[in-house]
Amino acid sequence: MKKLAKFSAFMVAAMFAATTFTSCGNDDDPVEAGDLATTINFDALKAYAQPNGTILIEGSITANGKIKKFELQDLEGKTIVDLSDVQTKEKEKTADGKVKTFTMTVKSSEVPVQKMFLVAKVKDGETGKKSEMIGEDYHFICGAGAKSSEGSYVSLVDNKSYKSAEVKTMTNKVIDLVCLGDKTFQVPSAADYKYDCFGTSAVFNENGQSVDAAAKGTVITSTGCIATFSAKQAEGASYGENELEISGVVINSKGSLTIDVSKVTLHK
């Protein structure tokens, strides 16, 4: 009986020790990436439209863990530019304890207009946070001058073209470009501004030079939009030589980045 009692006591002690060890191990487990992802904040980022038709990324991001990576990636996950730079840590005392906040001032970087993602990772996190896609494709048919049956007034916000009869009754400032008879695109002329739907904009050619009109280049608008544009002959039996397909990538002020156009001289 004494041997049985000693054995039982030994087993209870062993089980207690094993349980205690397991609990300590769980307390030290790293925070999962899913938990960290919800605390990474991109709100303090700035994107300035540049006179050469690119965007300049500045500002900072914050997280509740040490930030080990912050970059722009293309659609294939390849790095466009590494934005990581100086990082600071602050502690805030709360009722539940101390909260750590890490702030990274991003590396000022100029990037072309394209489809891309902001991607940040925190120490001990495998996935981190990925923004919604910045930039989107657009394409639609427009007319080159008065001889076309399609509209010559281009709206990148609405992703369509309008005819002259339509712009006379529109009030929202959505018209960014006018397609001319020589198949170039220009900012609205002074005469166009008798209608309420024309916004202010600036056009840049392929060399980044500010011009009145171009067949291919970049447009920046007062509505916080920057877009590439180029045109080709519209395909299809219903289209003539004065119908063009305009296409490119547009970045609007929504989601993770707001496009600041204050560094660009817009024409009106």
C-alpha positions in Angstrom: 0.0 0.0 0.0 2.8 2.4 0.9 4.4 1.7 -2.5 1.1 2.4 -4.3 0.6 5.7 -2.4 4.1 6.8 -3.2 3.6 5.9 -6.9 0.3 7.8 -7.0 1.9 10.9 -5.4 4.7 10.7 -8.0 2.2 10.6 -10.9 0.2 13.6 -9.6 3.4 15.6 -9.2 4.6 14.7 -12.7 1.2 15.6 -14.3 1.3 19.0 -12.4 4.8 19.7 -13.7 3.8 18.9 -17.3 0.8 21.1 -17.1 2.8 24.0 -15.6 5.4 23.7 -18.3 2.8 23.8 -21.1 1.2 26.9 -19.8 4.5 28.8 -19.6 5.2 27.8 -23.2 1.8 29.3 -24.4 2.4 32.6 -22.7 5.6 33.0 -24.7 4.1 32.3 -28.1 4.6 35.1 -30.6 1.5 37.1 -31.7 0.0 35.8 -34.9 0.4 37.9 -38.1 -3.4 38.1 -38.3 -3.5 40.0 -35.0 -0.7 42.3 -36.0 -2.3 43.0 -39.4 -5.2 44.9 -38.0 -3.0 47.3 -36.2 -0.8 48.5 -39.1 -2.0 51.9 -40.1 -1.3 53.7 -43.5 -3.4 56.8 -42.8 -0.4 59.2 -42.4 1.0 58.4 -45.9 1.1 61.1 -48.5 1.2 60.8 -52.3 2.1 64.0 -54.2 1.4 64.2 -57.9 4.7 65.3 -59.5 5.1 67.8 -62.4 6.8 65.0 -64.4 3.7 62.7 -64.1 4.9 60.4 -61.3 3.8 60.3 -57.6 6.1 61.0 -54.6 5.4 58.8 -51.5 6.1 60.5 -48.1 4.8 60.3 -44.6 4.8 57.5 -42.0 3.0 54.3 -40.9 2.4 52.9 -37.4 2.0 49.4 -35.9 1.9 47.7 -32.5 5.0 45.7 -33.3 8.4 46.4 -34.8 8.0 47.0 -38.5 10.5 44.9 -40.4 9.4 45.7 -44.0 7.4 48.3 -45.8 7.4 48.5 -49.6 5.5 48.9 -52.8 4.9 45.7 -54.7 3.6 45.1 -58.2 0.8 42.6 -59.1 3.3 39.7 -59.1 4.6 40.5 -55.6 7.9 41.9 -56.8 9.3 45.0 -55.0 8.9 48.3 -56.9 10.6 50.3 -54.1 11.6 49.7 -50.5 10.0 52.4 -48.4 11.5 51.3 -45.0 13.4 54.0 -43.1 13.9 55.4 -39.6 11.7 53.8 -36.9 10.8 55.0 -33.4 9.0 53.4 -30.5 6.6 54.9 -28.0 4.9 53.4 -24.9 1.4 54.5 -23.8 0.1 53.5 -20.3 -3.4 52.2 -20.4 -5.8 50.7 -17.8 -4.8 47.2 -19.1 -1.1 47.9 -19.2 1.5 49.5 -21.5 0.9 49.6 -25.3 3.8 49.9 -27.7 3.5 51.9 -30.8 6.1 51.7 -33.6 6.2 54.6 -36.1 8.3 54.4 -39.3 9.0 57.5 -41.3 9.0 56.2 -44.9 11.8 56.8 -47.4 10.7 59.6 -49.8 10.3 57.8 -53.1 9.1 58.7 -56.6 7.3 56.0 -58.5 5.5 55.9 -61.9 1.8 55.6 -62.2 1.0 51.8 -62.2 -1.1 49.2 -60.4 0.6 48.3 -57.1 0.1 47.4 -53.4 1.4 48.8 -50.1 2.8 45.9 -48.1 4.0 46.1 -44.5 5.3 43.3 -42.2 5.9 43.3 -38.5 8.4 41.2 -36.6 7.1 37.7 -35.9 4.3 38.3 -38.5 4.3 36.2 -41.6 1.6 38.1 -43.7 1.5 41.6 -42.2 -0.8 44.0 -44.0 -1.5 44.5 -47.7 -3.5 47.5 -49.0 -6.2 47.2 -51.6 -4.8 47.6 -55.1 -3.7 51.2 -55.9 -4.4 52.1 -59.5 -6.8 50.5 -62.0 -6.9 50.0 -65.7 -9.4 51.9 -67.8 -10.3 51.9 -71.5 -13.2 53.3 -73.5 -14.0 54.8 -76.9 -13.9 58.5 -77.7 -14.1 60.6 -80.8 -11.3 62.6 -82.4 -13.0 66.0 -83.0 -16.4 67.0 -84.4 -16.3 64.5 -87.3 -16.7 61.5 -84.9 -20.0 59.9 -83.9 -18.4 59.3 -80.4 -18.0 61.9 -77.7 -14.7 63.9 -77.6 -15.0 65.0 -74.0 -13.1 62.5 -71.7 -13.8 61.7 -68.1 -11.3 59.5 -66.3 -13.5 59.5 -63.2 -16.5 58.2 -65.0 -14.5 56.0 -67.4 -16.3 57.2 -70.5 -16.6 60.0 -73.1 -19.4 62.5 -73.6 -20.8 64.4 -76.5 -21.0 68.2 -76.7 -24.8 68.1 -76.2 -24.3 66.1 -73.0 -21.7 68.4 -71.4 -24.0 71.4 -71.7 -26.3 70.0 -69.1 -23.8 68.4 -66.8 -22.8 70.0 -63.5 -20.3 67.7 -61.8 -16.7 68.6 -62.7 -15.8 65.3 -64.3 -14.4 66.3 -67.8 -10.6 66.0 -67.7 -9.5 66.0 -71.4 -10.7 66.9 -74.8 -9.8 64.7 -77.8 -8.9 66.9 -80.8 -9.2 66.2 -84.5 -5.5 65.5 -84.8 -6.0 62.6 -82.2 -4.2 64.4 -79.4 -5.6 65.1 -76.0 -5.6 68.6 -74.4 -6.7 70.2 -71.2 -10.1 72.0 -71.6 -9.8 75.4 -73.3 -10.9 78.7 -71.8 -14.1 78.5 -73.9 -15.0 75.1 -72.4 -15.4 76.6 -69.0 -18.7 78.2 -69.8 -19.9 74.7 -68.9 -19.9 73.5 -65.3 -18.6 70.0 -65.9 -15.0 71.0 -66.8 -12.4 70.5 -64.1 -8.9 71.9 -64.0 -6.1 69.6 -65.1 -2.5 69.4 -66.5 -1.1 67.3 -69.3 2.4 66.0 -69.6 4.0 64.3 -72.6 6.1 61.1 -72.5 9.2 63.1 -71.5 7.4 64.6 -68.4 7.1 68.1 -70.0 4.0 70.1 -69.3 2.2 70.6 -72.7 -1.2 71.9 -74.0 -1.8 68.6 -75.8 -0.3 65.2 -76.3 -1.1 61.9 -78.0 0.4 59.9 -75.1 1.4 60.9 -71.6 0.0 61.7 -68.1 -2.9 63.9 -66.9 -3.3 65.2 -63.4 -6.7 66.7 -62.3 -8.0 68.9 -59.5 -10.2 66.1 -58.3 -7.1 64.3 -56.9 -6.5 61.9 -59.8 -3.4 61.1 -61.9 -3.5 58.9 -64.9 -1.5 57.7 -67.9 -3.2 57.8 -71.3 -2.6 56.6 -74.8 -4.9 56.0 -77.8 -5.1 53.7 -80.7 -7.6 53.2 -83.6 -10.8 51.7 -82.2 -11.3 48.2 -83.6 -14.7 47.1 -85.0 -16.8 47.6 -88.1 -18.9 50.3 -86.4 -15.9 52.6 -85.8 -14.3 54.9 -88.4 -10.9 56.6 -88.5 -12.0 59.2 -86.0 -12.9 56.8 -83.3 -10.2 56.0 -80.8 -9.7 53.7 -77.8 -8.1 55.6 -75.0 -6.6 53.5 -72.2 -4.1 53.7 -69.3 -3.9 53.4 -65.5 -5.6 55.8 -63.2 -5.0 56.4 -59.5 -7.8 58.2 -57.7 -7.8 59.7 -54.2 -9.4 56.8 -52.4 -8.4 53.9 -50.1 -4.8 53.9 -48.8 -3.5 56.9 -50.7 -4.8 60.4 -51.3 -3.3 62.1 -54.3 -2.2 65.7 -53.4 -2.0 67.9 -56.5 -0.7 71.1 -54.8 2.8 70.7 -56.3 1.4 70.9 -59.9 0.3 73.9 -61.8 -3.2 73.1 -63.2 -4.5 74.9 -66.3 -7.8 76.7 -66.6 
